[in-house]
Each structure stands twice: as structure tokens, then as C-alpha cells.
Amino acid sequence: MKLATLKDQTRDGQLVVVSRDLSLCIPVPDLAPTLQAALDDWDACAPGLREVYDWLNAGEAPGAVPFDPADCHSPLPRAYQWADGSAYLNHVELVRKARNSTVPESFFSDPLMYQGGSDAFIGPRDPIIADTEDWGIDMEAEVAVITGDVPMGASPSDAADTIRLIMLVNDVSLRGLIPGELAKGFGFFQSKPASAFSPVAVTPDELGEHWRDGKLHLPLLVELNGEPFGRPNAGQDMTFSLPRLVAHAARTRRLAAGTIIGSGTVSNKQGSLHGSSIRNGGVGYCCIAEVRMYETIEGGKPVTPFMRFGDRVRIAMRDEAGQDIFGTIDQVVQRRPGA
């Protein structure tokens, strides 16, 4: 089934069930007023939500209204926890290679992960706000999961059973602020502003054969200013599955229902550096930093600029029939009023 959160006058919005083709939705206040409420009592709520979803797809749900992603908040407008991994080591290898460094062997067995801000996500059609272009504004297109309760020490197999929903994310990075923060030895903070998630979160069964081995085997489509920028397959070159990342997060603590775990920037290995862009026959990129790394490796310096005010990024995933699965993240970069 597919679930979304419509903006209203409250912090957590209104949970709606969305039809498979994203054309209709219906509120379900008697089942759960918010997505977090549904996650807190998933075993009791899920069957009723599924029944509404079936009615909606059959055209038998009185009260259904047109679904507009522009009305959506992120599925969870705020979450108890948001932790982002780095499952695609091609991305890490590129960054390291550009500064003549190698990837430590431990990176292939022990996932990288940081804890992001989760108190105030932004909607999938909300602008990316920054004070200055000098911050190095970059998108990062990823896959993310929402879990139920995960016990401390859960195995990847056990963690897989706790995954309730899957969605896409634009994990915005301010590349110009990252070096100074990492130099302090305490990780990201100011360099990781509010993330935006896809309008719709879907249950794993909705993805059929494309969800297997804890990976989502479909291309992730990224456009920058109306031009194709990336289409790497999210199931390829993924060193750590999403259940493995959930288990990593739960190694020393339990995770509460509503925890979000991200995959990190989706990145595929390419046969040739010069063939990496879509224009040159490759699968392109899910962040600007990656193409800048290629440019540095090939030519000694980056050429492609980070995003500027007025730039527009779109992130989506489609099935074989071309149907948008999660709804599209569609954001414009804007200067903060008064900055």
C-alpha cells in the first residue's frame, strides 16, 4: 500500500492512503490520524489501512479526493530518528581518489553512518533554503526505509522484518561547510540541513520483485534544471543492504518505531570515466559532488558548479510501465528571506 501525509495546521499533518496510480487519496482518522500513530501500532493498524487501499484501487472508497503531491509534507514530517548510511562505496572511492587517498578495508565490512536532524523535515515540493551559494548546495538522491521497533543487537535478517515502508530522499548537503566541520572531528551538523522525502511511502510488497535482498532494484531518476542528470540502478553496486544498515544502527541501542534509515547517495560503477554522464552514454550521478570528483580525477579540477539560486532538482523512480511509484521530489533552491 501507499501512504502519504498532507499538510494541515498541525506539526505532524494528516495521514492519507493513496491509490496505486497516485491519483486519489483518502484520510483515515479513525484508523490513525498520523503516520507515526500508525507505526506505533502497526500490527493493529496495517490491516485496516490495507483494506482502505484495496477499496481505493477498486474505485469503491467513498470520500476519496484527488491526490496532489504539492499538498504533501514528507511522509514523516518529523521523526524520532534519521540516520543515513553510505552503502554505495563507489561514491566513497571517488571522493577518496580525487584527493589521492584509498578506502580503508574496514569500510567494506563496517558501514559508514551519520545521525541527521529529524525534528523538521521539509516537504517534497518545498524549496531548498540557503543563505549563500558559497555554501556549496548539493542534492543527494537516495533510498530510505522507515522501521517499526528494532531490538538492540538485531541481525540483518531480523532487521528486514522491521522495515515497514520505503521512500526516496533528497539528503541535501552543503559541501562548502563539510570540510571545516569534519576537521573538528565531530561529524556533520550545519552542513546537513533539512532533508526532503518523496510524497509517498510504500510497503515493500508493493514493489514486487524489485524489492529483494534488502535492495530496491530500479533506476533512481535525477533531473537538474530539466536535464537528465542521473539514472543509476539503486540495487547495483550496493555494498550494504538496507536491513544491514538498520542492523548497524541497532548494534548498541534499540530503534523506536518511526526510525528512518537512508542508503546514502546511490552510485553505480562506470566502465569509463569519460562515459559516466548520461550525455556520454553512462548512468550519470545522484549528486553534483560525484561529477566534480570525476572532473578532478580526469582534468585536475572540478568544472560543474554546485546548485545556484533558481536551480531545480527532481528525484523520482518509475516502474516498467513508466508509472511514478513514490511521487516526485521537486525542489527549487532559494535564498533565505532576509539573508
C-alpha positions, 0 to 999 in steps of 0.5 A: 500500500501507499501512504502519504501525509498532507499538510494541515495546521498541525506539526505532524499533518494528516495521514492519507492512503493513496491509490496505486496510480497516485491519483486519489487519496483518502484520510483515515482518522479513525484508523490513525490520524498520523503516520507515526500513530500508525507505526506505533501500532502497526500490527493493529493498524496495517490491516485496516489501512490495507483494506482502505487501499484495496477499496481505493484501487477498486474505485469503491472508497467513498470520500476519496479526493484527488491526490496532489503531491504539492499538498504533501509534507514528507511522509514523516514530517518529523521523526524520532530518528534519521540516520543515513548510511553510505552503502554505495562505496563507489561514491566513497572511492571517488571522493577518496581518489580525487584527493589521492587517498584509498578506502580503508578495508574496514569500510567494506565490512563496517558501514559508514553512518551519520545521525541527521536532524529529524525534528523538521523535515521539509516537504517534497515540493518545498524549496531548498533554503540557503543563505549563500551559494558559497555554501556549496548546495548539493542534492543527494538522491537516495533510498530510505526505509522507515522501521517499526521497533528494532531490538538492540543487537538485531541481525540483518535478517531480523532487521528486514522484518522491521522495515515497514515502508520505503521512500526516496530522499533528497539528503541535501548537503552543503559541501562548502561547510563539510570540510571545516566541520569534519576537521573538528572531528565531530561529524556533520551538523550545519552542513546537513540541513533539512532533508526532503522525502518523496510524497509517498511511502510504500510497503515493500510488497508493493514493489514486487520483485524489485524489492529483494535482498534488502535492495530496491532494484530500479533506476533512481531518476535525477533531473537538474534544471530539466536535464537528465542528470542521473539514472543509476540502478539503486540495487547495483553496486550496493555494498550494504543492504538496507536491513544491514544498515538498520542492523548497524544502527541497532548494534548498541541501542534499540530503534523506536518505531518511526526510525528512518534509515537512508542508503546514502547517495546511490552510485553505480560503477562506470566502465569509463570515466569519460562515459559516466554522464548520461550525455556520454552514454553512462548512468550519470550521478545522484549528486553534483559532488560525484561529477566534480570528483570525476572532473578532478580525477580526469582534468585536475579540477572540478568544472560543474558548479554546485546548485545556484539560486533558481536551480531545480532538482527532481528525484523520482523512480518509475516502474516498467510501465513508466508509472511514478511509484513514490511521487516526485521530489521537486525542489527549487533552491532559494535564498533565505528571506532576509539573508 
